[in-house]
Amino acid sequence: MKTALLQKRTDKIWLKQLDKIDNNIMRIKVACIVFWDFGGHFRMKKGYPKRPEIKKITRQYYPYMENYIEEDELRDALMLVGYKKNLAEMRSKKPKKH
């Protein structure tokens, strides 16, 4: 699915897609990425949707959850909700430690 089409999704559609993810920690992580990519608060000035329902899920995130998330599983979860493989691979990479 093209990124522009993902941007046009409503919260209702995103929630339906997120419900496909059985692992709650993974679901929360994917919701955080969706919120950041397609409606984070910093983008509201540019006409992006506010995504209140997705934001509710992101508030359940805690940094310790990263210990339970593998890059390949995150990539697969992102693809499950509609991300193209190349974008899912890019977004599933852990930040480099300096």
C-alpha positions in Angstrom: 0.0 0.0 0.0 1.3 3.4 -0.9 2.3 5.8 1.9 -0.3 8.4 0.8 -3.0 5.8 1.1 -1.9 5.0 4.6 -2.0 8.7 5.5 -5.7 8.8 4.4 -6.7 6.0 6.7 -9.1 6.9 9.5 -8.5 6.0 13.1 -11.2 3.4 12.8 -9.4 1.6 10.0 -6.0 1.9 11.8 -7.6 0.3 14.9 -9.0 -2.5 12.9 -5.5 -3.1 11.4 -3.8 -2.9 14.8 -6.3 -5.5 16.2 -4.6 -8.0 13.9 -1.5 -7.9 16.1 -1.9 -10.4 18.9 1.1 -9.4 21.0 0.0 -6.3 23.0 3.5 -4.9 23.4 4.0 -5.2 19.6 0.6 -3.6 19.0 1.6 -0.6 21.2 4.9 -0.2 19.4 3.3 -0.3 16.0 0.7 2.2 17.1 3.5 4.5 18.2 5.1 4.2 14.8 1.8 4.8 13.0 1.2 7.9 15.2 4.6 9.3 14.5 4.4 8.6 10.8 0.8 9.5 10.1 -0.5 12.0 12.6 1.9 12.9 15.4 1.1 16.1 17.2 4.0 17.9 15.5 2.4 17.5 12.2 -1.0 18.9 13.0 0.0 22.3 11.6 0.5 20.6 8.2 -3.1 19.3 8.1 -2.3 15.8 9.4 -5.1 14.1 11.4 -4.8 14.2 15.2 -5.4 10.5 15.6 -6.8 10.6 19.1 -7.6 6.8 19.2 -4.1 5.9 18.1 -2.7 8.4 20.7 -4.6 6.5 23.4 -2.7 3.3 22.6 0.6 5.1 22.4 0.2 6.3 26.0 0.6 2.7 27.1 4.2 2.6 25.8 7.1 2.2 28.2 10.8 2.0 27.2 11.2 -1.4 28.8 9.0 -2.8 26.1 11.9 -2.4 23.6 13.5 -5.5 25.3 10.6 -7.6 24.0 10.6 -6.4 20.4 12.7 -8.0 17.7 13.4 -6.1 14.5 12.1 -8.8 12.2 8.9 -9.3 14.2 8.3 -5.5 14.2 8.9 -5.4 10.4 6.3 -8.2 10.0 3.8 -6.4 12.2 4.2 -3.2 10.3 3.6 -5.1 7.0 0.6 -6.7 8.6 -1.0 -3.3 9.1 -0.2 -2.2 5.6 3.3 -0.8 5.5 5.3 -1.7 2.3 8.3 -3.9 3.0 10.9 -1.3 2.4 9.3 1.2 4.7 8.6 -1.5 7.3 12.2 -2.6 7.2 13.4 1.0 7.7 11.0 1.7 10.5 11.8 -1.5 12.4 15.5 -0.8 12.8 16.6 0.0 16.3 18.3 3.4 16.7 22.1 3.3 16.5 23.8 3.7 19.9 26.6 6.3 19.9 
